[in-house]
């Protein structure tokens, strides 16, 4: 491999450490192999140890201190760390200062983007057959990138009993021009539903949720994103509102009012990289630094930020790495994964090719948690197909938790966090997640404790996402698993992208007499 001699796969020895400790003979075998490696001048890397060292250095008390500091920053700067606020700017300065103290040279990675904003509160109402006003945030939400408009017109359901409702031009056969189309959330993109509705002459579009699961994302108002500015106003409604509209019959009349605009904006990420390790095989470790405007975001995503920051601070204590490790603190995640997506899209193809893998840590201290690992095998319904190598990342986390006797479960790559831009670029991705608005099941209670029937994070995107509501058990578990993965991949990414780094072996001179070696 690359002209280097090697005795064993360092990565396999590392992840097999639990079985090595249980078997004295195996342990002696590894020790013997290590002695041979040293005699031949091979690398005596941390991978030869019984277990990784970084989890012991990244202590939960230090992670908690970072969270306390982020909480203080939010408290004194408007109550949050949202994009464009003093809270975000001061939090970014804190991260930069901490990284500099650990010997890094952090950079402010700036980007421009188009930001969609609502200028006034939207309105949605049934005006006939009887009047009914729907509540913004409870009954409906404006879809991101909906255009402005104020429409009062007949409401017409479009194939509304199908999961493919409004996903084809044929659904609109005989549709009256100028009416408000009412469709069900389902198998195609919201942008496709809007396209077919507009082409059929609809004046506005209402997409109601399908209510197919206990997940609030499926049972509340549709919180959708059209990706680009629409040509007609679009709102997302709850399943209950949708049923009421469909049941109203031919007399239905609706009012939809949206007041929005798209403005140019700028944002920035904080990025820092180790000074050692090969520059052409980079492990990227990321967490988003911004919060929502509603609160300080201590779990979402102070928890990931604090753990990644402390991992970055402790990694240099292990000495030189074989692979570069790049730590990223993303901006404007809460506005649509903008910071991480812009970062990846602004890299050249050559720069992308040097990224071995991406590890994402977004919410790792959820109060009513589940111990979840991203679905690198692509086995779950709803998962975005992961790039090759992602399954190996999932397996590493699984083996770590199995070795500690901790239950775990896969969670879908839904596209809702900063791994999205990396996966779209074909970069192997993985990470950990303790849960957001999904409802905890009885099966999960049996595994982890907690309360069934309530969200995994009851304080998600609220003013109550505070230090007091962090679950320190899962925060500690996930911080350890994070540190283990970072140290492992800093040493070898072989199972993920086929790259194995070893030190040059020194030349050994052998004496020979006829067919016999003398030494």
N, C-alpha and C positions, 0 to 999 in steps of 0.2 A: 504494500500500500504506500503510494507516494515515495517509494524508494526507502522506506523505513522498516526496520525489523520490529516485530512485536511478538510477545509470548501469548497473551490472552486478550480477550475483549474486555477492556477496563470497564465499559458500561455494564456488561453482564455481571461482572463481579460486584459492582456497586449495588445494583438493584437486587442481587441475590443475597445481600448481607444477612437477612433474617435467617435464611436456611443455613448459612455458613456458621452463624453463632450457635445454632442448635446442634451442629455436627462437628465434633472436635477433629475428626479425621479430615473433614473437608477444610477446616480451618488450617490444619497443618499443611494440607496440600497447597492452599493459597500462599501460606508463608514460604513454602519451598519454591513456589513459582516466583514469588517476589525476590527471593535470594538469587535465583538464576538471572532474573531480569537485572538486578543490581550488578551482578558479576559481568553481564554483557553491556552494561552502561545504559540500560533502558530507563525510561522515566519512572521515578518513584512518586507518582502523583497521588492526590487525595483519593482517587478512585481505588487505590489499593487498600485503603482503610476499611475497617469493618462496617462503618457507616459514615455518612456525610457529617461535616463539622458545622456547617453554616446554621442549621436549625438551633443548635445550642448557643450560637452567638446572637441570633436575632430574637431577643427576649421580648415577651409580650408586654412587660412593664415599659420598655422603651417605645414600643408601638403605641401603647396607651398614652405616653407622654406626648408623642406627636399629635395624637387625636385631641388631647387636652389643649394643645397649642392651636390647632385648627379651629377648635370650638371657641376659644378666646378670640381669635381673629374674626370669626363670623359674628360673635356677640357684639364686638365693638365696631363693626362695619356693616350695619344694616341688617344683621341677622342671617346673612347667607354668604356664599362664595360663588354666586352666579356669574356667568360671562358678562363682561362689561362693567362690573362693580368693583368698588374698592376692596371688598372681601376677597375676590379672586386675585387681584393684583398683590395684596399683602400676603396671601397664602403662597403665591408663586415666589415672592421674595424670600419667604421662609424656606421653601424647598431649595431654592438656589443657595441660600446661606448654608444650609445643612450639608448640601453636596460639596460646596467649596471647602468646608471644614474637614470633609472626609477625603480631600485631595482630588476631587473631580474638577473639570472645567465645563460647567453647565452652559448650554446655549439657549437663547430664546428663539424658538423657531416660529416665525410669523407667517401668516397666511391671510388672504382676502377671500371673502365669500359673500354670497347673496343671502340676506336674512329676511325671512317672512315675519311680519308683525301684524297684529290686529290693532287698529287704531281705537276702536270703540267696542263695547260688548255686543256680541252677535245676538240675533233674535230668530226664534223659530217657533211657529205657532200653527195650530189648526184653526182656521177661520170658519169652516163649514164641515159637516152639518151643524155641529155646535162648537162654540169657541173654546179653545184650550191653549194656554201658553205653556211652552216647555222650558224647563230650567237649564240654563247654561251650566255645564259641568256635571249635572246630575242626569238629565234626560238626553242631552246632546252636546257635541263639541264641534267646533269648526275644524275641518281638515286643513293641515298645514299646506300652504301654497294654494288655498282656495282664492279665487279672484273675488273682488268686491261685487256687490249687487244687492238690489232690494226687489224681490219678486213676490207677487201674490198671484197664484194661478191654480187651476185644478191639479190635484195630486193623483198620479196614475201609477199603480204597482206594475212592475215589469218582471214577469216570470218569478214572482217573489217567493214561491215555495221551493225554489231550486237553489242549490249551492252555487250554481253557475249563473245566477240571476244577473242580467245586464252585462254578461261577458261576451256577447256576440251581437252583431248588427241585426240578426234575425229575431232577436228578442223584442226589437222595437217595431216590428211589422204593425202598421196601423196606429202607431203612437201619435197622439194629437200634438202638433207643433205648439210650443209655448207652455206646455204643461210641466209640472215638477215630477221628475221620475223618482220612484221609490223602489229601491233594490235591496236585496239581502247580501250581506258580506259573504264571500265564498272563495271560489277557486282561482280568480284572476286578480290582478293588481287593481287598486283603487283608481289609478290613472287610466287603466283600460276601461273601467266602468264609466268614468267621466268622459272619455273620448267617444264611446258609442252613444252615450246619452246626448252629448252636444251635437254629434253628427245627425242624430234623429230629430233635432230641433228642440230638445228640452231646455227650459229656462233656468233650471236648478236641479240638483241631485241630492237625494237623501239616501244614505247607506245605513241600514240598521243591522245591528249585531246578530249573530246566529245563536248565541246562548248555548253552544253545544257542550261546553265543559263547565267545571266549577271555577275556572280561572276568570278573575275580574276582567281581564283583557278581552274575554269572549262574552261576558255577561253585562258589562257596563256599556256606556256610550262608546262607539267606535272612536279611538284616538288615532286617526289615520294620517298618512303623509302621501301627498300626490307627487312628490319629488320635483315637480316643476309647476309653474303657475298655470292654473286651469283656465278654461274659457267660460265656465259657468260657476256660480257659487255651489260649494259642496259642504254638507254637514254629515256627521256620523251620529247615529242615535242608538238607543238601547233596544234590546229585543222586544220589550214591552211596548215602547213607542211604535216600533215597526208593526207589531201585531195590531195595535189600535188603528194605525193608518190603513192597513190592508183590509181590516174588518169594516172600515167606515163606508166602503162601497163607492159607487159612482158620484155621490154627492160631495166627496172629499175635496176640500180646498185648503191650500197651505200658503204660509208666508215664510220666506227665507231671506234674512238680511245679514250680509257680511260686509264689514268695512276693514279692508286690509291693504297692505302694500309690501313690496319687496324693496329692501334698501341695501346698499353696499355697506359692508362691515369688515372689520379686521379682528383677528384673534391671535393667540399664540400658545404654543406648547413649551414645556421645559424638557430638554433632552440632555443627557449626560452619558458618557461612555467610559469604560475602563481603559486604562493606558496600556494594558498588556493584552495579549491574545491576538490571533490572526484577524486582520481587518477584512478578510474575504469570507469569514464564517461568523456572522454576528447573531447573537441571541438577543432579541428585543423583549423587554419586560415592561408592561404598561398598565397604567391605572388612570382614570380621568380625575382631574383636579377640581373641576367645577361642580357646583351643587345646583339644585333648582332654586328659584327665587323664594319658594315657600318656607325654606328652613336652612339650617346650617349644614345639612348633608353629612352627618358624622358617619353613618353607615354607607350612604350613597353620595360620594364615594370616598369619604375620609378614611374609611377602613382600608380600602385597597391602596390609597395613596400612602398612608402611614406605614403599612407593611412593606410596600415596595421601597419606600424611602429608607427604612431601617435596614432592609436587605442590601441596598446599595451601599450604605455606610459600613456594613460589616464585611462585605465580600472582599475588599482589599486586604483584610487581615489574614486571608488564606494564602497570600502570596500571588505569584503570577498565574494567570489563567491561560489555557490553550486557545480559547475562543474569546473574542470580544463580547462584552455584555453591555447593551445599551438600555438605559433606564429612561422611560418616557412618561411624562405627566401631561395628559391630554387636556386641551381646552375645548370648550363648546360641545362637549358630548351631549349635554342635555338639550341642545338645539338640533340634534340629528346626527351625532357621531362626526361632527364637522372637523375637529382638530386632527383626529387620527386619520380620517379619510383623506383630508388635504395633504397630510404628511406623506402618505403612501403614494398618492397620485402625483405629487411633485418630485418624487424620486425618479431618476433615470432607470431604465431597465437594468443597466449594469449595477446600479446601487441596490435595486430590489433583489437581484440575483445573489448578492452577498449576504442577505438576511437568511439565516438558517431556519429560524422559527420565531413565532410570536407567542408570548404567554400573557394572558389577560386576567386581571384581578379587579372585579367590579362588584362590590358588596360582599364582604366576607365576615360580617359580624351581625347578621340578621337575628332579631330577637327571638323568633319562633322558627328557627333555622331548619334547613336540610343540608346535608353534606354532599354537595353536587359537583360533578366533574363534567366539563363540556364533552359532548358526544362526538369524539374524533372519528368514530367508526361510521357515523352517519346512519345509525340504526333506528333512531327515534322519528316518529312522524313529526313533521314540522321543522326538522333540522335542515339547514342549508348544507348541501353536499360539501364535505370538507376536503381540502387538498391532501394528497398523499403525504404520509408522515404524521398527520394529526392523530391517527389511531395510536401511534407509539407514545405520543404525549399523554393521551388518556391512560394508557397502560401504566406509565410511570407513576402517575398519581394514584391509580388503583393499587399498585403494588406497595406504595408507601403506606397507604391507609390499612391495607391488609396486614402489613407487617406490624402495625400498631394495634390491630384488632378493632379498628373503627369502621362501622358500617358507612356505606356511601352509595351513591346512585348517579346515573348519567342525567344530564340536562341538555336540552336541545340547543344547537347552534341556531338561534332564532333570528340572528341579525340585529339584536337589540343592544349590542355593546361594541367596543372599539376593535374587536377582532375582525369586524366585517370588512374593512378596507384591506386588511392583510389577506384574508381568505379570497377576496375578489381578485387579488393579485397573484393567487396561486401559492401563497406562503403557508406552510404548515402551522396550525394554530391550536391552542389549548388553553386551559385555565380552570379556575375554581369560581364557584358562585354559591352563596348561602341562601338565596331566595329573595324575591321582591313581592309582587302582588298576587302570586299564585296561592291558592288555598291549600292549607296543610291537610293531608289525608290521614285516615286512621292508620294506614300502613306506615306512613312516615312517623307518626307518633310512636308506634311500636318500635321503630328503629332508633329515634332520637329523643323521644319525650316531646314535651310541648303541648300545644292545644290544637286539636282538630277543628276544622271549620273556620279557622281564622287565617289571614295571610301569613306567609312565611316572614314577611316584615310588615307588621301592622302599622308602622310609622313611615312607610315608604312615601317619598315626595311630600312630606308634611313638616310642619313646624316642630313636631315631636321627634324628628330624626336627630336625637341628641345623644350625648355621651352616656346618659343614664339608661338608654334603651339598647345599648350594645350588648350582645351575648358574648361574653369573654371566652367561653368554652370553645365555640366554633371559631372565633377570631384567632385564638391560640393554635387550634388544630390547622387552620388554613394557612396561617403564617408559617408554621413549621413545614408544611407541604410545599409552600412556595419556595422557601429557602432551600429545601432539598432539591427541587427542580432546577433552580438557578445554579446551584453548585454543580449538579450533575451535568447540565448542558454547557456550562462554562468549561468543563473538562472534555466532554465528548457529545457530539450530536449524531453519532453513528446510526442509531435506529431510526432517526427522523429524516436525515438527508444523505446518509451514506458517507459522511465525512468523519475521519478519525485522525486526530492529531497526536503524534508521538515525537519524542526527542530523537535526535540523531544518535545512532549507536556508535560507540567508538570501535575502531578496527582492532581485532584481536589476532595476534600473530600465533600461528600454531607450528610446532616442530613435527616433522614426519620422517620416519625411517621405513622405507619400502611401503608396505600396506598398513603400517601401524602409526597412530597418532601418539606422540609422546606427552602431550598435554592438551 
